[in-house]
Amino acid sequence: MRAAAQTPCWGDKAHGSKAVRRELRRRRNLPVISRKGAPNIKGLGRLRYVVEQTFALLHQFKRLAVRWERRLELHNAVVSLACSLICWRRLKKATS
């Protein structure tokens, strides 16, 4: 049986401990984390910007910023609705 390819898992130096790296390898992820004292990984800032921007867009919806729903299905539905609205607004702005 062929082994599954490892998925790269990007992180900054704060997540570079041996325990974190060991856990990532246990989950069959390839840790791509700079070691302390080494230069930073090029391009990680752009990747982080996309993630931070996504969280900022999702937190425009108060029900997501403060989790009101107790049931996971309802929370997932609100997240899906918020993502749909964000995409719709972006597409609407791009076409006009």
N, C-alpha and C positions, 0 to 999 in steps of 0.2 A: 504494500500500500504506500502511496506517495504522500509525503508530509505536506501539510498545507503551508502556503507561503505566509511569511510573517508580515503583518501590517505595521507600517511605521507609526510610531506614537511620538509626536513632537512635544517637547517640554522645555522649560527654562531651567536655569541652574538651581533654582529653589527645589525642584523635583528630582534632583540628581543623586539622591541617597541610594545606597546599595539595596536597601529594603524595597524602595520604589522600583528600581530596575529589576530586581528579582521577581517582584509581583507582575510586572509587565511581561517578562519572559515566560512566567508561568501561564499567563493568559495568551501566549503565542503572539505577543506584540513585540516589535523591534523598538527599543527605546532610542530615540534620537534626541539626546540631551547633552548639552555642553557640560564638561567637567569644570569644577572651580579652578580659576586661573587660566583657563583656555579661552580663546576668542569666541564670541557669540556665534550662533548658527545664522548664516545669512538667509534672509527671507522669513525668519520667524516672526518679525514685527508685522509684516503684511498679513500673515495668517492670523495673528492675534487680533489685528485690527478688524478683520471680518467677523471674528467671534464676538468681540466687544460691541461692534455695531449691531449685530444680530440681537444680543441681549438688550441693548438700549432700545431697539425698535419694539421688541416684545414687551418691555416694561412700560411702554406707552399705554398699554391696556392694564387698568388698575387691578382687574381680577387676576392678572398674572404676576404683577409686582408684589401683591399681597395675596397669597393663596387662600381663597375663600372656600373652594370646593374641598370636601373631605374625601370624596370618591375619586379614584384615579381616572375612571372613564370620563367623568365630567371635566376634569382638569385637562386631559388629553384633547377633548373636544374643543375646549376654549383655546388651547394652543393651536390646534389645526385651523380654527376660525381666524385667529389672529394672523397666522402665517398667510392664509388666503387673502385677508384684507390687505396685508402689507404688499403682497405680490400684485394684487389688483390695482392698488394705488400707484405702484411703480410702473406698471404697464400703461395705466391711464395717463400718467405724466409723460411717458416716453412717446406715446402716440399723438399727444396734443401739442 
